[in-house]
Amino acid sequence: MGEDLVIRARQLTKRFGDLTAVDHLDLDVPRAIIYGFLGPNGSGKTTAIRMLCGLLTPTEGSASVLGVDVPGDAAQLKSRIGYMTQKFSLYGDLTVLENLRFIADVYAYPRGDRRARIDDLIERYDLGGQRKQLAGTMSGGQKQRLALACAVLNKPELLLLDEPTSAVDPKSRRDFWAKLFALADAGTTILVSTHYMDEAERCHRLAILDHGTKVADGSPAELQQKTGMSVVEVLASDPAAAQNILLGLREVQSVTQLGIRLRVLVPEKVADPVALVRSALASNGLSAECSRVDASLEDVFVAVTLEDRAAEEAA
């Protein structure tokens, strides 16, 4: 029996005039996992999500969400999905309670169960102290919790979240992700977009998007094993000078400074990347400690986006 897929997209493409926002995206999202879209602003994350929930019509390709073809039959999904936009989109001049009641009306949530459901959400998402507060006066973290409560009010099978933590502090982000894991453990499938590496590492699986193209996908551990790059960590007496020297080497693909250390990406075909880096620095009079280390997800992201851009330039 095949994998139980909540989302299946093939060659999904969206163009706006001459701009290709999403370029022939293939996507398989299994049930009850957190699947991430990782990419910078402008990489196509929001456009892809809006096509998957039926808000945008693809230029090419097809998609099935919970067994429903989108956008053609997207109306059938209304009661089965939840969607949280990047920008706070609830009513600032309504209270927390009024916003939740309004969303319950939108979903035609059974009136006999409505009060208990809203009370449960207010408690679960720590909104008890804000029950009668106008949404527009709340902090970023409080707005985020209210938006999530509204998005899950109808107990969706699939939750689509577009950069939900972009405007909140680190503690609020951590608490938010704890709630996402609780939802996934209870059987909800979650598709979340982010440009934060630490959030991407928390996903069960993820796709890396760059200029509308999916350049890699898999679990974070799988992606870290197939970068095609060796990573050399350098502790140099003069990091800035060391970075300039290494960027001048034909074999070096990228150099990133993290505090007093450098992370250097070298293609795996280079037999001894540590010796290459150490020799280049020594010949320029710089002493350094050099060692090979495991690739981080950020290293993976840099490697695959470099490959994608090199392929574009070659074409």
Secondary structure, 3 states (H helix, E strand, C coil): CCCCEEEEEEEEEEEECCEEEEEEEEEEEECCCEEEEECCCCCCHHHHHHHHCCCCCCCEEEEEECCEEECCCHHHHCCCEEEECCCCCCCCCCEHHHHHHHHHHHCCCCHHHHHHHHHHHHHHCCCHHHCCCEHHHCCHHHHHHHHHHHHCCCCCCEEEEECCCCCCCHHHHHHHHHHHHHHHHCCCEEEEEECCHHHHCCCCEEEEEECCEEEEEECHHHHHHCCCEEEEEEEECCHHHHHHHHHCCCCCCEEEEECCEEEEEEECCCCCHHHHHHHHHHHCCCCEEEEEECCCHHHHHHHHHHHHHHHHHHC
